[in-house]
Structure formats: C-alpha cells, structure tokens
Amino acid sequence: MRVLDLGCGKALTSIFLAQEFNVEVWAVDLWVEPSENLKRIEEAGLGKKVFPIKAEAHQLPFARSFFDAIVSVDSFHHPTFRTSWT
C-alpha cells in the first residue's frame, strides 16, 4: 500500500504509519527539508519504506491514482497558500 502523508512536518506520522501498518509512505512537506526528515527516517530503520519529498500541495509530482490513501495530520492552512475555495 502507498500512502501520501501531505504536510508531514517532521515525518513522525509517516514513520508511525510505516512501522505500524507496514506501508510505503511518501512524506511530503514544503517547509521541512527532506534531508532533515531522512535522518529521522533512517534512524528509525525505515529508509526503504518512507520517502521524504519537498513539494507544494497544489503541484505534487505524482501520477493520478498513485496512492492508495492520503493523510494529513496536524497540518494547517498557511496564509501564503491560495486556492479556488479560500
């Protein structure tokens, strides 16, 4: 199963999901550097299960239907984001 953790912050939820549910997780955040998250991910022994990526939520580099599930835990709307529904 492939999971997108959108707005993952420090990738703690991504690590939890990979450990507890044995899923692959793409840990996507715009503000936390992927190299910082990679260090935490590797320390947890999940370098082959959790993939840190820096991306903006409206311009994700993934194919449609690539993920089986999308989660967004403790993320918040940042005032610099503009969407058609705000």
PyMOL Python script that loads the backbone (N, CA, C, O; Angstrom):
from pymol import cmd

cmd.read_pdbstr("""\
ATOM      1  N   MET A   1       0.840  -1.179   0.000  1.00  0.00           N
ATOM      2  CA  MET A   1       0.000   0.000   0.000  1.00  0.00           C
ATOM      3  C   MET A   1       0.886   1.244   0.000  1.00  0.00           C
ATOM      4  O   MET A   1       1.887   1.297   0.713  1.00  0.00           O
ATOM      5  N   ARG A   2       0.515   2.239  -0.798  1.00  0.00           N
ATOM      6  CA  ARG A   2       1.256   3.505  -0.883  1.00  0.00           C
ATOM      7  C   ARG A   2       0.417   4.621  -0.258  1.00  0.00           C
ATOM      8  O   ARG A   2      -0.745   4.825  -0.611  1.00  0.00           O
ATOM      9  N   VAL A   3       1.042   5.337   0.682  1.00  0.00           N
ATOM     10  CA  VAL A   3       0.348   6.395   1.416  1.00  0.00           C
ATOM     11  C   VAL A   3       1.072   7.718   1.211  1.00  0.00           C
ATOM     12  O   VAL A   3       2.299   7.777   1.279  1.00  0.00           O
ATOM     13  N   LEU A   4       0.318   8.766   0.964  1.00  0.00           N
ATOM     14  CA  LEU A   4       0.850  10.124   0.899  1.00  0.00           C
ATOM     15  C   LEU A   4       0.564  10.788   2.241  1.00  0.00           C
ATOM     16  O   LEU A   4      -0.593  10.907   2.644  1.00  0.00           O
ATOM     17  N   ASP A   5       1.616  11.222   2.931  1.00  0.00           N
ATOM     18  CA  ASP A   5       1.470  11.992   4.161  1.00  0.00           C
ATOM     19  C   ASP A   5       1.721  13.445   3.785  1.00  0.00           C
ATOM     20  O   ASP A   5       2.864  13.898   3.730  1.00  0.00           O
ATOM     21  N   LEU A   6       0.642  14.164   3.529  1.00  0.00           N
ATOM     22  CA  LEU A   6       0.712  15.525   2.999  1.00  0.00           C
ATOM     23  C   LEU A   6       0.828  16.529   4.143  1.00  0.00           C
ATOM     24  O   LEU A   6      -0.013  16.562   5.042  1.00  0.00           O
ATOM     25  N   GLY A   7       1.876  17.344   4.099  1.00  0.00           N
ATOM     26  CA  GLY A   7       2.148  18.277   5.187  1.00  0.00           C
ATOM     27  C   GLY A   7       2.704  17.531   6.377  1.00  0.00           C
ATOM     28  O   GLY A   7       2.268  17.743   7.508  1.00  0.00           O
ATOM     29  N   CYS A   8       3.662  16.661   6.128  1.00  0.00           N
ATOM     30  CA  CYS A   8       4.154  15.709   7.131  1.00  0.00           C
ATOM     31  C   CYS A   8       4.972  16.337   8.250  1.00  0.00           C
ATOM     32  O   CYS A   8       5.212  15.693   9.272  1.00  0.00           O
ATOM     33  N   GLY A   9       5.406  17.584   8.076  1.00  0.00           N
ATOM     34  CA  GLY A   9       6.240  18.191   9.122  1.00  0.00           C
ATOM     35  C   GLY A   9       7.520  17.399   9.326  1.00  0.00           C
ATOM     36  O   GLY A   9       8.298  17.222   8.388  1.00  0.00           O
ATOM     37  N   LYS A  10       7.744  16.925  10.537  1.00  0.00           N
ATOM     38  CA  LYS A  10       8.965  16.179  10.853  1.00  0.00           C
ATOM     39  C   LYS A  10       8.851  14.687  10.553  1.00  0.00           C
ATOM     40  O   LYS A  10       9.675  13.901  11.021  1.00  0.00           O
ATOM     41  N   ALA A  11       7.862  14.296   9.795  1.00  0.00           N
ATOM     42  CA  ALA A  11       7.664  12.917   9.309  1.00  0.00           C
ATOM     43  C   ALA A  11       7.365  11.905  10.411  1.00  0.00           C
ATOM     44  O   ALA A  11       7.533  10.705  10.198  1.00  0.00           O
ATOM     45  N   LEU A  12       6.930  12.356  11.569  1.00  0.00           N
ATOM     46  CA  LEU A  12       6.646  11.430  12.664  1.00  0.00           C
ATOM     47  C   LEU A  12       5.451  10.534  12.354  1.00  0.00           C
ATOM     48  O   LEU A  12       5.470   9.345  12.672  1.00  0.00           O
ATOM     49  N   THR A  13       4.415  11.095  11.738  1.00  0.00           N
ATOM     50  CA  THR A  13       3.271  10.276  11.342  1.00  0.00           C
ATOM     51  C   THR A  13       3.669   9.304  10.244  1.00  0.00           C
ATOM     52  O   THR A  13       3.206   8.164  10.232  1.00  0.00           O
ATOM     53  N   SER A  14       4.510   9.733   9.332  1.00  0.00           N
ATOM     54  CA  SER A  14       4.987   8.857   8.256  1.00  0.00           C
ATOM     55  C   SER A  14       5.729   7.653   8.833  1.00  0.00           C
ATOM     56  O   SER A  14       5.518   6.518   8.407  1.00  0.00           O
ATOM     57  N   ILE A  15       6.584   7.910   9.792  1.00  0.00           N
ATOM     58  CA  ILE A  15       7.342   6.842  10.452  1.00  0.00           C
ATOM     59  C   ILE A  15       6.389   5.895  11.168  1.00  0.00           C
ATOM     60  O   ILE A  15       6.530   4.676  11.066  1.00  0.00           O
ATOM     61  N   PHE A  16       5.423   6.446  11.890  1.00  0.00           N
ATOM     62  CA  PHE A  16       4.440   5.636  12.598  1.00  0.00           C
ATOM     63  C   PHE A  16       3.676   4.731  11.632  1.00  0.00           C
ATOM     64  O   PHE A  16       3.542   3.532  11.877  1.00  0.00           O
ATOM     65  N   LEU A  17       3.180   5.301  10.541  1.00  0.00           N
ATOM     66  CA  LEU A  17       2.413   4.511   9.579  1.00  0.00           C
ATOM     67  C   LEU A  17       3.228   3.358   9.007  1.00  0.00           C
ATOM     68  O   LEU A  17       2.732   2.239   8.883  1.00  0.00           O
ATOM     69  N   ALA A  18       4.479   3.638   8.662  1.00  0.00           N
ATOM     70  CA  ALA A  18       5.338   2.589   8.100  1.00  0.00           C
ATOM     71  C   ALA A  18       5.618   1.492   9.134  1.00  0.00           C
ATOM     72  O   ALA A  18       5.608   0.306   8.805  1.00  0.00           O
ATOM     73  N   GLN A  19       5.866   1.892  10.376  1.00  0.00           N
ATOM     74  CA  GLN A  19       6.154   0.911  11.427  1.00  0.00           C
ATOM     75  C   GLN A  19       4.934   0.063  11.779  1.00  0.00           C
ATOM     76  O   GLN A  19       5.024  -1.162  11.863  1.00  0.00           O
ATOM     77  N   GLU A  20       3.811   0.715  11.983  1.00  0.00           N
ATOM     78  CA  GLU A  20       2.622   0.029  12.490  1.00  0.00           C
ATOM     79  C   GLU A  20       1.814  -0.709  11.434  1.00  0.00           C
ATOM     80  O   GLU A  20       1.172  -1.717  11.734  1.00  0.00           O
ATOM     81  N   PHE A  21       1.840  -0.217  10.205  1.00  0.00           N
ATOM     82  CA  PHE A  21       0.984  -0.800   9.171  1.00  0.00           C
ATOM     83  C   PHE A  21       1.752  -1.366   7.988  1.00  0.00           C
ATOM     84  O   PHE A  21       1.151  -1.847   7.027  1.00  0.00           O
ATOM     85  N   ASN A  22       3.085  -1.310   8.054  1.00  0.00           N
ATOM     86  CA  ASN A  22       3.942  -1.876   7.010  1.00  0.00           C
ATOM     87  C   ASN A  22       3.572  -1.361   5.615  1.00  0.00           C
ATOM     88  O   ASN A  22       3.474  -2.133   4.662  1.00  0.00           O
ATOM     89  N   VAL A  23       3.371  -0.043   5.516  1.00  0.00           N
ATOM     90  CA  VAL A  23       3.051   0.593   4.233  1.00  0.00           C
ATOM     91  C   VAL A  23       4.232   1.442   3.785  1.00  0.00           C
ATOM     92  O   VAL A  23       5.091   1.797   4.592  1.00  0.00           O
ATOM     93  N   GLU A  24       4.271   1.763   2.511  1.00  0.00           N
ATOM     94  CA  GLU A  24       5.251   2.720   1.996  1.00  0.00           C
ATOM     95  C   GLU A  24       4.621   4.106   2.110  1.00  0.00           C
ATOM     96  O   GLU A  24       3.451   4.299   1.780  1.00  0.00           O
ATOM     97  N   VAL A  25       5.417   5.067   2.583  1.00  0.00           N
ATOM     98  CA  VAL A  25       4.879   6.407   2.815  1.00  0.00           C
ATOM     99  C   VAL A  25       5.750   7.449   2.123  1.00  0.00           C
ATOM    100  O   VAL A  25       6.974   7.439   2.258  1.00  0.00           O
ATOM    101  N   TRP A  26       5.105   8.349   1.382  1.00  0.00           N
ATOM    102  CA  TRP A  26       5.784   9.498   0.803  1.00  0.00           C
ATOM    103  C   TRP A  26       5.489  10.668   1.733  1.00  0.00           C
ATOM    104  O   TRP A  26       4.356  11.144   1.815  1.00  0.00           O
ATOM    105  N   ALA A  27       6.525  11.122   2.432  1.00  0.00           N
ATOM    106  CA  ALA A  27       6.412  12.178   3.432  1.00  0.00           C
ATOM    107  C   ALA A  27       6.660  13.517   2.747  1.00  0.00           C
ATOM    108  O   ALA A  27       7.808  13.887   2.498  1.00  0.00           O
ATOM    109  N   VAL A  28       5.591  14.238   2.442  1.00  0.00           N
ATOM    110  CA  VAL A  28       5.686  15.463   1.655  1.00  0.00           C
ATOM    111  C   VAL A  28       5.447  16.688   2.532  1.00  0.00           C
ATOM    112  O   VAL A  28       4.449  16.777   3.246  1.00  0.00           O
ATOM    113  N   ASP A  29       6.390  17.629   2.461  1.00  0.00           N
ATOM    114  CA  ASP A  29       6.241  18.892   3.182  1.00  0.00           C
ATOM    115  C   ASP A  29       6.961  19.985   2.401  1.00  0.00           C
ATOM    116  O   ASP A  29       7.961  19.724   1.732  1.00  0.00           O
ATOM    117  N   LEU A  30       6.456  21.189   2.487  1.00  0.00           N
ATOM    118  CA  LEU A  30       7.078  22.315   1.810  1.00  0.00           C
ATOM    119  C   LEU A  30       8.086  23.025   2.698  1.00  0.00           C
ATOM    120  O   LEU A  30       9.027  23.641   2.197  1.00  0.00           O
ATOM    121  N   TRP A  31       7.902  22.947   4.007  1.00  0.00           N
ATOM    122  CA  TRP A  31       8.691  23.767   4.920  1.00  0.00           C
ATOM    123  C   TRP A  31       9.807  23.020   5.636  1.00  0.00           C
ATOM    124  O   TRP A  31      10.790  23.645   6.034  1.00  0.00           O
ATOM    125  N   VAL A  32       9.694  21.719   5.815  1.00  0.00           N
ATOM    126  CA  VAL A  32      10.746  20.937   6.479  1.00  0.00           C
ATOM    127  C   VAL A  32      11.596  20.282   5.394  1.00  0.00           C
ATOM    128  O   VAL A  32      11.070  19.622   4.498  1.00  0.00           O
ATOM    129  N   GLU A  33      12.899  20.466   5.481  1.00  0.00           N
ATOM    130  CA  GLU A  33      13.805  19.931   4.462  1.00  0.00           C
ATOM    131  C   GLU A  33      13.801  18.396   4.461  1.00  0.00           C
ATOM    132  O   GLU A  33      13.849  17.777   5.524  1.00  0.00           O
ATOM    133  N   PRO A  34      13.745  17.789   3.286  1.00  0.00           N
ATOM    134  CA  PRO A  34      13.752  16.329   3.190  1.00  0.00           C
ATOM    135  C   PRO A  34      14.974  15.695   3.853  1.00  0.00           C
ATOM    136  O   PRO A  34      14.871  14.606   4.417  1.00  0.00           O
ATOM    137  N   SER A  35      16.125  16.357   3.793  1.00  0.00           N
ATOM    138  CA  SER A  35      17.329  15.776   4.408  1.00  0.00           C
ATOM    139  C   SER A  35      17.184  15.671   5.923  1.00  0.00           C
ATOM    140  O   SER A  35      17.719  14.741   6.525  1.00  0.00           O
ATOM    141  N   GLU A  36      16.466  16.612   6.555  1.00  0.00           N
ATOM    142  CA  GLU A  36      16.202  16.526   7.990  1.00  0.00           C
ATOM    143  C   GLU A  36      15.304  15.331   8.292  1.00  0.00           C
ATOM    144  O   GLU A  36      15.546  14.580   9.238  1.00  0.00           O
ATOM    145  N   ASN A  37      14.267  15.166   7.476  1.00  0.00           N
ATOM    146  CA  ASN A  37      13.364  14.036   7.676  1.00  0.00           C
ATOM    147  C   ASN A  37      14.049  12.713   7.371  1.00  0.00           C
ATOM    148  O   ASN A  37      13.804  11.714   8.047  1.00  0.00           O
ATOM    149  N   LEU A  38      14.898  12.703   6.364  1.00  0.00           N
ATOM    150  CA  LEU A  38      15.594  11.460   6.014  1.00  0.00           C
ATOM    151  C   LEU A  38      16.426  10.964   7.185  1.00  0.00           C
ATOM    152  O   LEU A  38      16.489   9.759   7.428  1.00  0.00           O
ATOM    153  N   LYS A  39      17.052  11.855   7.900  1.00  0.00           N
ATOM    154  CA  LYS A  39      17.848  11.452   9.067  1.00  0.00           C
ATOM    155  C   LYS A  39      16.964  10.745  10.091  1.00  0.00           C
ATOM    156  O   LYS A  39      17.336   9.687  10.597  1.00  0.00           O
ATOM    157  N   ARG A  40      15.792  11.318  10.405  1.00  0.00           N
ATOM    158  CA  ARG A  40      14.869  10.686  11.355  1.00  0.00           C
ATOM    159  C   ARG A  40      14.368   9.346  10.824  1.00  0.00           C
ATOM    160  O   ARG A  40      14.259   8.372  11.569  1.00  0.00           O
ATOM    161  N   ILE A  41      14.070   9.311   9.548  1.00  0.00           N
ATOM    162  CA  ILE A  41      13.553   8.088   8.923  1.00  0.00           C
ATOM    163  C   ILE A  41      14.599   6.979   8.987  1.00  0.00           C
ATOM    164  O   ILE A  41      14.277   5.845   9.343  1.00  0.00           O
ATOM    165  N   GLU A  42      15.835   7.291   8.650  1.00  0.00           N
ATOM    166  CA  GLU A  42      16.901   6.283   8.690  1.00  0.00           C
ATOM    167  C   GLU A  42      17.201   5.844  10.111  1.00  0.00           C
ATOM    168  O   GLU A  42      17.501   4.672  10.342  1.00  0.00           O
ATOM    169  N   GLU A  43      17.127   6.768  11.076  1.00  0.00           N
ATOM    170  CA  GLU A  43      17.331   6.394  12.484  1.00  0.00           C
ATOM    171  C   GLU A  43      16.270   5.402  12.952  1.00  0.00           C
ATOM    172  O   GLU A  43      16.524   4.582  13.834  1.00  0.00           O
ATOM    173  N   ALA A  44      15.084   5.481  12.357  1.00  0.00           N
ATOM    174  CA  ALA A  44      14.009   4.546  12.682  1.00  0.00           C
ATOM    175  C   ALA A  44      14.130   3.242  11.894  1.00  0.00           C
ATOM    176  O   ALA A  44      13.329   2.327  12.086  1.00  0.00           O
ATOM    177  N   GLY A  45      15.124   3.150  11.009  1.00  0.00           N
ATOM    178  CA  GLY A  45      15.319   1.950  10.203  1.00  0.00           C
ATOM    179  C   GLY A  45      14.322   1.803   9.075  1.00  0.00           C
ATOM    180  O   GLY A  45      14.027   0.686   8.652  1.00  0.00           O
ATOM    181  N   LEU A  46      13.795   2.919   8.577  1.00  0.00           N
ATOM    182  CA  LEU A  46      12.746   2.864   7.563  1.00  0.00           C
ATOM    183  C   LEU A  46      13.132   3.531   6.254  1.00  0.00           C
ATOM    184  O   LEU A  46      12.269   4.013   5.520  1.00  0.00           O
ATOM    185  N   GLY A  47      14.419   3.560   5.959  1.00  0.00           N
ATOM    186  CA  GLY A  47      14.900   4.202   4.736  1.00  0.00           C
ATOM    187  C   GLY A  47      14.348   3.615   3.451  1.00  0.00           C
ATOM    188  O   GLY A  47      14.374   4.275   2.413  1.00  0.00           O
ATOM    189  N   LYS A  48      13.846   2.382   3.498  1.00  0.00           N
ATOM    190  CA  LYS A  48      13.276   1.758   2.298  1.00  0.00           C
ATOM    191  C   LYS A  48      11.748   1.770   2.302  1.00  0.00           C
ATOM    192  O   LYS A  48      11.115   1.203   1.412  1.00  0.00           O
ATOM    193  N   LYS A  49      11.154   2.425   3.319  1.00  0.00           N
ATOM    194  CA  LYS A  49       9.695   2.460   3.437  1.00  0.00           C
ATOM    195  C   LYS A  49       9.118   3.874   3.442  1.00  0.00           C
ATOM    196  O   LYS A  49       7.957   4.065   3.082  1.00  0.00           O
ATOM    197  N   VAL A  50       9.921   4.875   3.849  1.00  0.00           N
ATOM    198  CA  VAL A  50       9.438   6.253   3.945  1.00  0.00           C
ATOM    199  C   VAL A  50      10.336   7.140   3.099  1.00  0.00           C
ATOM    200  O   VAL A  50      11.559   7.127   3.243  1.00  0.00           O
ATOM    201  N   PHE A  51       9.710   7.915   2.210  1.00  0.00           N
ATOM    202  CA  PHE A  51      10.449   8.706   1.238  1.00  0.00           C
ATOM    203  C   PHE A  51      10.132  10.194   1.409  1.00  0.00           C
ATOM    204  O   PHE A  51       9.034  10.631   1.064  1.00  0.00           O
ATOM    205  N   PRO A  52      11.075  10.971   1.934  1.00  0.00           N
ATOM    206  CA  PRO A  52      10.821  12.391   2.153  1.00  0.00           C
ATOM    207  C   PRO A  52      10.945  13.200   0.863  1.00  0.00           C
ATOM    208  O   PRO A  52      11.872  13.011   0.076  1.00  0.00           O
ATOM    209  N   ILE A  53       9.992  14.102   0.669  1.00  0.00           N
ATOM    210  CA  ILE A  53       9.961  14.916  -0.541  1.00  0.00           C
ATOM    211  C   ILE A  53       9.552  16.340  -0.170  1.00  0.00           C
ATOM    212  O   ILE A  53       8.702  16.547   0.696  1.00  0.00           O
ATOM    213  N   LYS A  54      10.161  17.308  -0.831  1.00  0.00           N
ATOM    214  CA  LYS A  54       9.755  18.705  -0.670  1.00  0.00           C
ATOM    215  C   LYS A  54       8.873  19.069  -1.857  1.00  0.00           C
ATOM    216  O   LYS A  54       9.311  19.014  -3.006  1.00  0.00           O
ATOM    217  N   ALA A  55       7.636  19.440  -1.573  1.00  0.00           N
ATOM    218  CA  ALA A  55       6.711  19.794  -2.650  1.00  0.00           C
ATOM    219  C   ALA A  55       5.574  20.642  -2.099  1.00  0.00           C
ATOM    220  O   ALA A  55       5.226  20.561  -0.921  1.00  0.00           O
ATOM    221  N   GLU A  56       5.010  21.449  -2.974  1.00  0.00           N
ATOM    222  CA  GLU A  56       3.854  22.260  -2.649  1.00  0.00           C
ATOM    223  C   GLU A  56       2.599  21.431  -2.930  1.00  0.00           C
ATOM    224  O   GLU A  56       2.530  20.732  -3.941  1.00  0.00           O
ATOM    225  N   ALA A  57       1.630  21.506  -2.056  1.00  0.00           N
ATOM    226  CA  ALA A  57       0.449  20.640  -2.141  1.00  0.00           C
ATOM    227  C   ALA A  57      -0.337  20.765  -3.440  1.00  0.00           C
ATOM    228  O   ALA A  57      -1.011  19.818  -3.847  1.00  0.00           O
ATOM    229  N   HIS A  58      -0.260  21.916  -4.093  1.00  0.00           N
ATOM    230  CA  HIS A  58      -1.017  22.107  -5.328  1.00  0.00           C
ATOM    231  C   HIS A  58      -0.233  21.704  -6.574  1.00  0.00           C
ATOM    232  O   HIS A  58      -0.754  21.769  -7.688  1.00  0.00           O
ATOM    233  N   GLN A  59       1.016  21.287  -6.387  1.00  0.00           N
ATOM    234  CA  GLN A  59       1.855  20.894  -7.520  1.00  0.00           C
ATOM    235  C   GLN A  59       2.620  19.615  -7.189  1.00  0.00           C
ATOM    236  O   GLN A  59       3.848  19.586  -7.257  1.00  0.00           O
ATOM    237  N   LEU A  60       1.907  18.585  -6.841  1.00  0.00           N
ATOM    238  CA  LEU A  60       2.543  17.329  -6.455  1.00  0.00           C
ATOM    239  C   LEU A  60       3.064  16.583  -7.680  1.00  0.00           C
ATOM    240  O   LEU A  60       2.403  16.547  -8.718  1.00  0.00           O
ATOM    241  N   PRO A  61       4.248  15.988  -7.558  1.00  0.00           N
ATOM    242  CA  PRO A  61       4.866  15.314  -8.705  1.00  0.00           C
ATOM    243  C   PRO A  61       4.494  13.830  -8.822  1.00  0.00           C
ATOM    244  O   PRO A  61       5.361  12.994  -9.072  1.00  0.00           O
ATOM    245  N   PHE A  62       3.218  13.505  -8.642  1.00  0.00           N
ATOM    246  CA  PHE A  62       2.800  12.102  -8.671  1.00  0.00           C
ATOM    247  C   PHE A  62       1.705  11.894  -9.704  1.00  0.00           C
ATOM    248  O   PHE A  62       0.930  12.803 -10.003  1.00  0.00           O
ATOM    249  N   ALA A  63       1.657  10.701 -10.236  1.00  0.00           N
ATOM    250  CA  ALA A  63       0.604  10.353 -11.192  1.00  0.00           C
ATOM    251  C   ALA A  63      -0.738  10.234 -10.474  1.00  0.00           C
ATOM    252  O   ALA A  63      -0.795   9.895  -9.292  1.00  0.00           O
ATOM    253  N   ARG A  64      -1.797  10.513 -11.193  1.00  0.00           N
ATOM    254  CA  ARG A  64      -3.146  10.343 -10.646  1.00  0.00           C
ATOM    255  C   ARG A  64      -3.328   8.883 -10.215  1.00  0.00           C
ATOM    256  O   ARG A  64      -2.916   7.965 -10.924  1.00  0.00           O
ATOM    257  N   SER A  65      -3.932   8.684  -9.080  1.00  0.00           N
ATOM    258  CA  SER A  65      -4.229   7.350  -8.522  1.00  0.00           C
ATOM    259  C   SER A  65      -2.984   6.584  -8.089  1.00  0.00           C
ATOM    260  O   SER A  65      -3.053   5.369  -7.902  1.00  0.00           O
ATOM    261  N   PHE A  66      -1.849   7.258  -7.924  1.00  0.00           N
ATOM    262  CA  PHE A  66      -0.625   6.593  -7.474  1.00  0.00           C
ATOM    263  C   PHE A  66      -0.765   6.091  -6.041  1.00  0.00           C
ATOM    264  O   PHE A  66      -0.230   5.037  -5.697  1.00  0.00           O
ATOM    265  N   PHE A  67      -1.486   6.843  -5.201  1.00  0.00           N
ATOM    266  CA  PHE A  67      -1.603   6.490  -3.787  1.00  0.00           C
ATOM    267  C   PHE A  67      -2.895   5.744  -3.496  1.00  0.00           C
ATOM    268  O   PHE A  67      -3.933   5.965  -4.119  1.00  0.00           O
ATOM    269  N   ASP A  68      -2.783   4.846  -2.516  1.00  0.00           N
ATOM    270  CA  ASP A  68      -3.958   4.125  -2.029  1.00  0.00           C
ATOM    271  C   ASP A  68      -4.692   4.933  -0.962  1.00  0.00           C
ATOM    272  O   ASP A  68      -5.901   4.789  -0.781  1.00  0.00           O
ATOM    273  N   ALA A  69      -3.945   5.782  -0.261  1.00  0.00           N
ATOM    274  CA  ALA A  69      -4.533   6.610   0.799  1.00  0.00           C
ATOM    275  C   ALA A  69      -3.724   7.895   0.939  1.00  0.00           C
ATOM    276  O   ALA A  69      -2.527   7.936   0.654  1.00  0.00           O
ATOM    277  N   ILE A  70      -4.409   8.936   1.385  1.00  0.00           N
ATOM    278  CA  ILE A  70      -3.764  10.215   1.659  1.00  0.00           C
ATOM    279  C   ILE A  70      -4.145  10.628   3.072  1.00  0.00           C
ATOM    280  O   ILE A  70      -5.321  10.612   3.436  1.00  0.00           O
ATOM    281  N   VAL A  71      -3.139  11.001   3.872  1.00  0.00           N
ATOM    282  CA  VAL A  71      -3.396  11.506   5.218  1.00  0.00           C
ATOM    283  C   VAL A  71      -2.776  12.888   5.354  1.00  0.00           C
ATOM    284  O   VAL A  71      -1.804  13.227   4.678  1.00  0.00           O
ATOM    285  N   SER A  72      -3.359  13.667   6.239  1.00  0.00           N
ATOM    286  CA  SER A  72      -2.826  14.983   6.557  1.00  0.00           C
ATOM    287  C   SER A  72      -3.140  15.218   8.033  1.00  0.00           C
ATOM    288  O   SER A  72      -4.256  15.597   8.388  1.00  0.00           O
ATOM    289  N   VAL A  73      -2.150  14.989   8.883  1.00  0.00           N
ATOM    290  CA  VAL A  73      -2.341  15.036  10.325  1.00  0.00           C
ATOM    291  C   VAL A  73      -1.641  16.263  10.898  1.00  0.00           C
ATOM    292  O   VAL A  73      -0.461  16.490  10.631  1.00  0.00           O
ATOM    293  N   ASP A  74      -2.359  17.043  11.676  1.00  0.00           N
ATOM    294  CA  ASP A  74      -1.822  18.239  12.325  1.00  0.00           C
ATOM    295  C   ASP A  74      -1.231  19.236  11.332  1.00  0.00           C
ATOM    296  O   ASP A  74      -0.312  19.978  11.678  1.00  0.00           O
ATOM    297  N   SER A  75      -1.736  19.261  10.125  1.00  0.00           N
ATOM    298  CA  SER A  75      -1.314  20.257   9.140  1.00  0.00           C
ATOM    299  C   SER A  75      -2.221  21.462   9.284  1.00  0.00           C
ATOM    300  O   SER A  75      -3.332  21.349   9.803  1.00  0.00           O
ATOM    301  N   PHE A  76      -1.764  22.596   8.836  1.00  0.00           N
ATOM    302  CA  PHE A  76      -2.605  23.777   8.916  1.00  0.00           C
ATOM    303  C   PHE A  76      -2.476  24.589   7.634  1.00  0.00           C
ATOM    304  O   PHE A  76      -1.491  24.487   6.902  1.00  0.00           O
ATOM    305  N   HIS A  77      -3.470  25.372   7.395  1.00  0.00           N
ATOM    306  CA  HIS A  77      -3.505  26.233   6.208  1.00  0.00           C
ATOM    307  C   HIS A  77      -2.544  27.393   6.437  1.00  0.00           C
ATOM    308  O   HIS A  77      -2.673  28.127   7.417  1.00  0.00           O
ATOM    309  N   HIS A  78      -1.608  27.555   5.559  1.00  0.00           N
ATOM    310  CA  HIS A  78      -0.640  28.644   5.654  1.00  0.00           C
ATOM    311  C   HIS A  78      -1.165  29.831   4.861  1.00  0.00           C
ATOM    312  O   HIS A  78      -1.672  29.645   3.755  1.00  0.00           O
ATOM    313  N   PRO A  79      -1.057  31.057   5.396  1.00  0.00           N
ATOM    314  CA  PRO A  79      -1.655  32.212   4.712  1.00  0.00           C
ATOM    315  C   PRO A  79      -1.091  32.517   3.327  1.00  0.00           C
ATOM    316  O   PRO A  79      -1.716  33.267   2.577  1.00  0.00           O
ATOM    317  N   THR A  80       0.062  31.966   2.961  1.00  0.00           N
ATOM    318  CA  THR A  80       0.596  32.242   1.631  1.00  0.00           C
ATOM    319  C   THR A  80      -0.034  31.356   0.565  1.00  0.00           C
ATOM    320  O   THR A  80       0.142  31.610  -0.626  1.00  0.00           O
ATOM    321  N   PHE A  81      -0.765  30.322   0.971  1.00  0.00           N
ATOM    322  CA  PHE A  81      -1.414  29.438   0.007  1.00  0.00           C
ATOM    323  C   PHE A  81      -2.694  30.093  -0.495  1.00  0.00           C
ATOM    324  O   PHE A  81      -3.420  30.724   0.273  1.00  0.00           O
ATOM    325  N   ARG A  82      -2.961  29.942  -1.774  1.00  0.00           N
ATOM    326  CA  ARG A  82      -4.205  30.425  -2.353  1.00  0.00           C
ATOM    327  C   ARG A  82      -4.828  29.288  -3.123  1.00  0.00           C
ATOM    328  O   ARG A  82      -4.172  28.639  -3.937  1.00  0.00           O
ATOM    329  N   THR A  83      -6.068  29.054  -2.869  1.00  0.00           N
ATOM    330  CA  THR A  83      -6.792  28.040  -3.616  1.00  0.00           C
ATOM    331  C   THR A  83      -8.073  28.652  -4.137  1.00  0.00           C
ATOM    332  O   THR A  83      -8.433  29.769  -3.765  1.00  0.00           O
ATOM    333  N   SER A  84      -8.753  27.933  -4.987  1.00  0.00           N
ATOM    334  CA  SER A  84     -10.001  28.443  -5.545  1.00  0.00           C
ATOM    335  C   SER A  84     -11.122  28.440  -4.514  1.00  0.00           C
ATOM    336  O   SER A  84     -12.146  29.088  -4.730  1.00  0.00           O
ATOM    337  N   TRP A  85     -10.958  27.728  -3.397  1.00  0.00           N
ATOM    338  CA  TRP A  85     -12.021  27.656  -2.404  1.00  0.00           C
ATOM    339  C   TRP A  85     -11.745  28.491  -1.169  1.00  0.00           C
ATOM    340  O   TRP A  85     -12.502  28.402  -0.203  1.00  0.00           O
ATOM    341  N   THR A  86     -10.675  29.313  -1.156  1.00  0.00           N
ATOM    342  CA  THR A  86     -10.453  30.179   0.005  1.00  0.00           C
ATOM    343  C   THR A  86     -10.840  31.603  -0.304  1.00  0.00           C
ATOM    344  O   THR A  86     -10.722  32.476   0.556  1.00  0.00           O
TER     345      THR A  86
END
""", "prot")
cmd.dss("prot")
cmd.show_as("cartoon", "prot")
cmd.util.cbc("prot")
cmd.orient("prot")
